[in-house]
Amino acid sequence: MKFNKLGFLGALCAAGLLGNTSALAADTANVAVSATVVGTCKFTSGGTAAFILDPSVGGNVAATVTQPQFWCTKGAAYSITDNDGLNVLAGAQRMKHATLAEYIPYSFSYTAGGTGAGPIAPITMNITSSVVAADYLNASAGSYADTVILSIAP
């Protein structure tokens, strides 16, 4: 009968029914999961500021402005700066005549800071630009232009 008991015990052990030695070695570990949302800002469109300067009408002239748009990461504070244009002289922004060495000064301003609301809520800039009558009344006829480069940073 001893032999049968041993055979029965051996069969149980072989089947793993008497105990699982791997359960005795079990352990746990934590895995930390994290993410960082980067504060970023991106322009989604550029803009234009166009003047029609008619000396026969006179008066200060405000530009017709197509406003640039941008977005910034939700909650990110942003600031906008510019290079004052390609034809700036002593802090004065100027448009240059296409073929002559003549310039027309202009003003250019906008709201320079705020807080982003994410890419689903783009922000439209509020650029204003104008030319004072005295700066174009004696200007040569033709096209004048400048390029202002805007930069945005969170």
PyMOL commands that set and color helices and strands:
alter all, ss='L'
color gray80, all
select helices_A, chain A and resi 2-15+21-24+133-135
alter helices_A, ss='H'
color red, helices_A
select strands_A, chain A and resi 41-45+48-50+61-62+64-66+69-72+77-82+93-97+103-109+113-115+123-124+128-131+144-145+150-153
alter strands_A, ss='S'
color yellow, strands_A
deselect
rebuild
show_as cartoon
